[in-house]
Amino acid sequence: MEQQTLKYCLYARKSSESDERQAMSIDSQIKEMTALAEKEGIEIVNIKQESHSAKISGARPLFLEMLRELNYGSYNAILTWAPDRLSRNAGDLGSLVDLMDREKLTKIRTISQSFSNNPNEKFLLMILCSQAKLENDNRGLNVKRGIRTKCEMGWRPCPAPLGYINYSNSGTKKVMIDKEVAPLIKELFELVANNNYSGRDLKNHLNSDKRLYKLTGKKVPLSMIYRMLKSPFYHGEFQYPVGDGPWYKGSHEPLISKGLFDKVQKKLVVPKKAKWGEKEFLFKGAFTCAYCGANVVGEEKYKMLKIGQKRTYIYYHCSKQVDSECPEMYLAENILIGSLINYIQLIETKKPDTLNLTSEVKKCMKKFAKLREHLLTEQNINISQELTFTEYLKYTIYNGTDLEKGEIIETLPKPLYLHNGTLYSQPLG
């Protein structure tokens, strides 16, 4: 008589997490429980199945839906493979027991036993579900202890970064240098440290070089380039967990030296944006002092004219951060522009392949070429030659928008050394 009045919801669950990989699949649970229902004449009015961990209370949508439907009286019993399919935490277990206390849930039936609304069976249900929670908690502690031990041995418990490969030795996952990819990653660090490459310069370099793409079959996004450049793993150290964990000395072979890594970090420092009212200079960060190697910075100078007006001049000079006694002279911005145009014209004539133009600059050059063609046609002037980068550079510096100026300054060859009004590709001495 009791079986005829009970309406069951069949609930099947399997977690995708590693702690339940050995649990029965959902299809197997449904097959076994359906066979039990046919054998014992159990009426199943609903079936719910989900792949979700039961470690956290209130995190399973279909389980919460089942609790609501039990409360509304859609059914009054649960059919499941084992108690730990229903709960591995105190919160969800409490919800089930509360439904029993309020006589909304009459019975929970598993493959080997049943739990009715009486003190002894409810107590047994709580013990079994609490045991499942204990297993989870102990497993979490064991995993954390294992990770900590692995870190102390010098092996980071994460996938190997680009330039390294994972391998297993005596049951321990370790990393070793990828002899084909590693030299290319080291080259990226050297380009930043020695040639002042930015992250976007490196991306353009990788896109044109293609060697890394041929080896890995993947394009390296700009965000990943910056993550690699900032990763201390490459010089033999790592932090786990990242951000707030302790530091460990890695047992893997370093790809670069600590000195090279520190030099790259200094190059990656982004200057603070100018505050309101501060002056932004056109060639900020574009040139290096050829005498001492410090950055060349801009400075405004003012002169009061006899007529009462104030005239502003912009000069560039060595920041003297490296050598406070650096003798490099001040240079007016208009003279520096002329030197830059002459230098780019010389490079474009003799070594045009060294001009690594970004895609944005190429797009702007095409637009300017069309504008130039239109203006010359209106003036009945024949176009005798193709637009040069030098011509576009000159036009942009004097007439371009701030965005266009920024793009073209970013694409200039690096490094550029300034000495006595002349630009060089190599420092003095």
JODAMO-V324071 format. One record per backbone hydrogen bond with DSSP energy under -1.0 kcal/mol. CO is the residue of the C=O (numbers start at 1). NH is the residue of the N-H. E is the energy in kcal/mol with one decimal. If there is no record, write none. Layout:
co=CO nh=NH e=E
co=CO nh=NH e=E
This chain:
co=1 nh=5 e=-1.1
co=2 nh=6 e=-1.0
co=7 nh=76 e=-1.7
co=7 nh=77 e=-1.4
co=8 nh=45 e=-2.6
co=8 nh=46 e=-1.1
co=9 nh=79 e=-2.5
co=10 nh=48 e=-3.3
co=12 nh=50 e=-1.8
co=17 nh=20 e=-1.6
co=18 nh=21 e=-1.2
co=20 nh=23 e=-1.2
co=25 nh=29 e=-2.2
co=26 nh=30 e=-2.6
co=27 nh=31 e=-2.4
co=28 nh=32 e=-2.5
co=29 nh=33 e=-2.6
co=30 nh=34 e=-2.3
co=31 nh=35 e=-2.0
co=32 nh=36 e=-1.9
co=33 nh=37 e=-2.1
co=34 nh=38 e=-2.2
co=35 nh=39 e=-2.0
co=36 nh=40 e=-2.2
co=37 nh=42 e=-2.4
co=43 nh=8 e=-2.8
co=46 nh=10 e=-3.0
co=48 nh=12 e=-2.7
co=50 nh=14 e=-1.5
co=54 nh=88 e=-1.2
co=56 nh=59 e=-1.1
co=60 nh=64 e=-2.2
co=61 nh=65 e=-2.0
co=62 nh=66 e=-2.2
co=63 nh=67 e=-2.0
co=64 nh=68 e=-2.1
co=65 nh=69 e=-2.3
co=66 nh=70 e=-2.2
co=67 nh=71 e=-2.1
co=68 nh=72 e=-1.8
co=69 nh=74 e=-2.5
co=76 nh=106 e=-3.3
co=77 nh=9 e=-1.9
co=78 nh=109 e=-3.3
co=79 nh=11 e=-2.6
co=81 nh=111 e=-1.6
co=82 nh=85 e=-1.8
co=83 nh=86 e=-1.3
co=83 nh=87 e=-1.7
co=89 nh=93 e=-1.5
co=90 nh=94 e=-2.2
co=91 nh=95 e=-1.5
co=92 nh=96 e=-1.9
co=93 nh=97 e=-2.3
co=94 nh=98 e=-2.3
co=95 nh=99 e=-1.8
co=96 nh=100 e=-1.8
co=97 nh=101 e=-2.6
co=98 nh=102 e=-1.8
co=99 nh=104 e=-2.8
co=99 nh=105 e=-1.5
co=100 nh=103 e=-1.7
co=107 nh=78 e=-2.2
co=108 nh=115 e=-2.6
co=109 nh=80 e=-2.7
co=113 nh=110 e=-3.1
co=115 nh=108 e=-2.2
co=116 nh=118 e=-2.2
co=118 nh=122 e=-2.5
co=119 nh=123 e=-2.3
co=120 nh=124 e=-2.0
co=121 nh=125 e=-2.2
co=122 nh=126 e=-2.3
co=123 nh=127 e=-2.0
co=124 nh=128 e=-2.4
co=125 nh=129 e=-2.4
co=126 nh=130 e=-2.3
co=127 nh=131 e=-2.2
co=128 nh=132 e=-1.7
co=129 nh=133 e=-1.8
co=130 nh=134 e=-2.5
co=131 nh=135 e=-2.2
co=132 nh=136 e=-1.9
co=133 nh=137 e=-2.7
co=134 nh=138 e=-2.7
co=135 nh=139 e=-2.3
co=136 nh=140 e=-2.4
co=137 nh=141 e=-2.0
co=138 nh=142 e=-2.5
co=139 nh=143 e=-2.4
co=140 nh=144 e=-2.3
co=141 nh=145 e=-2.4
co=142 nh=146 e=-2.4
co=143 nh=147 e=-2.5
co=144 nh=148 e=-2.5
co=145 nh=149 e=-2.3
co=146 nh=150 e=-2.2
co=147 nh=151 e=-2.4
co=148 nh=152 e=-2.2
co=149 nh=153 e=-1.4
co=150 nh=155 e=-2.3
co=151 nh=154 e=-1.5
co=154 nh=251 e=-2.9
co=156 nh=158 e=-2.0
co=161 nh=164 e=-2.1
co=163 nh=178 e=-2.5
co=165 nh=176 e=-2.4
co=167 nh=174 e=-3.7
co=169 nh=172 e=-1.7
co=172 nh=169 e=-2.7
co=174 nh=167 e=-2.6
co=176 nh=165 e=-2.8
co=178 nh=182 e=-3.1
co=181 nh=185 e=-1.6
co=182 nh=186 e=-2.5
co=183 nh=187 e=-1.6
co=184 nh=188 e=-1.1
co=185 nh=189 e=-1.4
co=186 nh=190 e=-1.9
co=187 nh=191 e=-2.1
co=188 nh=192 e=-1.7
co=189 nh=193 e=-2.5
co=190 nh=194 e=-2.8
co=191 nh=195 e=-1.3
co=191 nh=197 e=-1.7
co=198 nh=202 e=-2.2
co=199 nh=203 e=-2.0
co=200 nh=204 e=-2.3
co=201 nh=205 e=-2.3
co=202 nh=206 e=-2.7
co=203 nh=207 e=-2.4
co=204 nh=208 e=-1.9
co=205 nh=209 e=-2.4
co=206 nh=210 e=-2.1
co=210 nh=214 e=-2.2
co=211 nh=215 e=-1.5
co=212 nh=216 e=-2.4
co=213 nh=217 e=-2.7
co=221 nh=225 e=-1.7
co=222 nh=226 e=-1.9
co=223 nh=227 e=-1.9
co=224 nh=228 e=-2.3
co=225 nh=229 e=-2.3
co=226 nh=230 e=-1.5
co=228 nh=231 e=-1.2
co=231 nh=234 e=-1.1
co=232 nh=235 e=-1.4
co=232 nh=237 e=-1.9
co=233 nh=236 e=-1.2
co=234 nh=255 e=-2.5
co=234 nh=256 e=-2.1
co=236 nh=250 e=-2.5
co=238 nh=248 e=-2.9
co=241 nh=245 e=-2.4
co=246 nh=240 e=-1.9
co=248 nh=238 e=-1.9
co=257 nh=261 e=-2.0
co=258 nh=262 e=-2.5
co=259 nh=263 e=-2.0
co=260 nh=264 e=-2.0
co=261 nh=265 e=-2.1
co=262 nh=266 e=-1.7
co=263 nh=267 e=-1.5
co=264 nh=268 e=-1.6
co=275 nh=278 e=-2.5
co=281 nh=284 e=-1.3
co=283 nh=286 e=-1.8
co=287 nh=296 e=-2.0
co=288 nh=418 e=-2.6
co=289 nh=293 e=-1.7
co=290 nh=428 e=-2.0
co=294 nh=289 e=-3.4
co=295 nh=319 e=-2.5
co=297 nh=317 e=-2.5
co=299 nh=315 e=-2.8
co=301 nh=313 e=-3.1
co=303 nh=311 e=-2.9
co=305 nh=308 e=-1.9
co=309 nh=305 e=-3.3
co=311 nh=303 e=-2.1
co=313 nh=301 e=-3.2
co=314 nh=333 e=-2.6
co=315 nh=299 e=-2.4
co=316 nh=331 e=-2.0
co=317 nh=297 e=-2.8
co=323 nh=326 e=-1.8
co=331 nh=316 e=-3.0
co=332 nh=336 e=-2.1
co=333 nh=337 e=-2.4
co=334 nh=338 e=-1.7
co=335 nh=339 e=-2.1
co=336 nh=340 e=-2.3
co=337 nh=341 e=-2.4
co=338 nh=342 e=-2.2
co=339 nh=343 e=-2.3
co=340 nh=344 e=-2.7
co=341 nh=345 e=-2.3
co=342 nh=346 e=-2.0
co=343 nh=347 e=-2.4
co=344 nh=348 e=-2.9
co=345 nh=349 e=-1.5
co=346 nh=350 e=-2.3
co=347 nh=351 e=-2.5
co=351 nh=354 e=-1.5
co=352 nh=355 e=-1.4
co=354 nh=356 e=-1.1
co=355 nh=357 e=-1.3
co=358 nh=362 e=-2.0
co=359 nh=363 e=-2.1
co=360 nh=364 e=-2.3
co=361 nh=365 e=-2.5
co=362 nh=366 e=-1.9
co=363 nh=367 e=-2.0
co=364 nh=368 e=-2.6
co=365 nh=369 e=-2.4
co=366 nh=370 e=-1.8
co=367 nh=371 e=-2.1
co=368 nh=372 e=-3.1
co=369 nh=373 e=-2.3
co=370 nh=374 e=-2.3
co=371 nh=375 e=-2.5
co=372 nh=376 e=-2.5
co=373 nh=377 e=-2.0
co=374 nh=378 e=-2.1
co=375 nh=379 e=-1.4
co=376 nh=381 e=-3.2
co=377 nh=380 e=-1.6
co=388 nh=392 e=-1.9
co=389 nh=393 e=-2.8
co=390 nh=394 e=-2.3
co=391 nh=395 e=-2.2
co=392 nh=396 e=-2.7
co=393 nh=397 e=-2.4
co=394 nh=398 e=-1.4
co=395 nh=399 e=-2.8
co=396 nh=400 e=-2.1
co=401 nh=405 e=-2.6
co=402 nh=406 e=-2.4
co=403 nh=407 e=-2.2
co=404 nh=408 e=-2.1
co=405 nh=409 e=-2.3
co=406 nh=410 e=-2.0
co=407 nh=411 e=-1.2
co=409 nh=412 e=-1.2
co=416 nh=288 e=-2.6
co=417 nh=424 e=-2.7
co=418 nh=290 e=-2.1
co=419 nh=422 e=-1.7
co=422 nh=419 e=-2.5
co=424 nh=417 e=-3.4
